[in-house]
Amino acid sequence: MSDSLTTVINTFPDGTWQTKRAVAERDLVFVHGHRILDPKEKGFSIVNIFRFEGEKICEQWTVGQRIPDVSLNENPIF
């Protein structure tokens, strides 16, 4: 487990992660999920993108957005 993931787990012991979808194509894997750090909040929509060389992750990007209290449209975030 990475040091940053260990830090998140130790800092937010009640936090949760729910994978909503995962897509793999050639050397790329995309994982879209719902991260809640505090059960009293709606949390974040997170996308992790991984690029592989063989069996090793050689690049990783993360983008996210806090889930708003009010949406500007009728489309769900997940």
C-alpha positions as CSV (number, residue, x, y, z in Angstrom):
1,M,0.0,0.0,0.0
2,S,1.3,3.5,-0.9
3,D,2.3,5.9,1.9
4,S,-0.3,8.4,0.7
5,L,-3.1,5.8,0.8
6,T,-2.0,4.8,4.3
7,T,-2.1,8.4,5.4
8,V,-5.7,8.9,4.1
9,I,-6.8,5.7,5.8
10,N,-5.2,6.7,9.1
11,T,-6.5,10.3,8.9
12,F,-10.0,9.3,7.9
13,P,-10.7,5.9,9.5
14,D,-14.5,6.2,8.8
15,G,-13.9,7.0,5.1
16,T,-15.2,4.9,2.3
17,W,-14.6,4.2,-1.4
18,Q,-17.1,2.8,-3.8
19,T,-16.0,2.0,-7.4
20,K,-18.7,3.0,-9.8
21,R,-17.0,1.9,-13.1
22,A,-13.6,0.8,-14.4
23,V,-12.5,0.7,-18.0
24,A,-9.3,-0.8,-19.4
25,E,-8.0,-0.2,-22.9
26,R,-4.6,-1.2,-24.1
27,D,-2.1,0.2,-21.5
28,L,-4.7,2.5,-19.7
29,V,-7.1,1.8,-16.9
30,F,-9.7,4.4,-15.7
31,V,-11.4,4.0,-12.3
32,H,-14.4,6.2,-11.4
33,G,-15.4,6.2,-7.8
34,H,-17.2,7.8,-4.9
35,R,-14.8,8.8,-2.0
36,I,-16.3,9.8,1.3
37,L,-13.9,11.0,4.0
38,D,-16.5,12.1,6.5
39,P,-19.8,10.2,6.7
40,K,-21.6,13.5,7.3
41,E,-20.6,14.8,3.9
42,K,-21.5,13.8,0.3
43,G,-17.9,13.3,-0.6
44,F,-16.1,13.4,-4.0
45,S,-16.4,12.0,-7.5
46,I,-12.9,10.8,-8.2
47,V,-11.3,9.5,-11.4
48,N,-8.0,7.7,-11.3
49,I,-6.1,7.1,-14.6
50,F,-3.3,4.6,-14.7
51,R,-0.9,3.9,-17.5
52,F,1.0,0.5,-17.5
53,E,4.2,-0.7,-18.9
54,G,4.0,-4.4,-18.7
55,E,2.7,-5.2,-15.2
56,K,3.9,-2.0,-13.6
57,I,2.1,1.3,-13.2
58,C,4.4,3.9,-14.8
59,E,2.0,6.9,-14.7
60,Q,-1.0,7.8,-12.5
61,W,-3.3,10.8,-12.5
62,T,-6.2,11.7,-10.2
63,V,-8.9,14.2,-10.8
64,G,-11.9,14.9,-8.6
65,Q,-14.7,17.1,-7.7
66,R,-16.6,17.7,-4.5
67,I,-20.2,16.5,-4.9
68,P,-22.3,19.7,-4.8
69,D,-25.3,20.1,-2.5
70,V,-27.4,21.4,-5.4
71,S,-26.9,20.3,-9.0
72,L,-27.3,22.7,-11.9
73,N,-29.0,20.0,-14.0
74,E,-30.9,16.7,-13.6
75,N,-28.0,14.4,-14.5
76,P,-26.6,12.4,-11.6
77,I,-22.9,12.6,-10.8
78,F,-22.7,8.8,-10.8
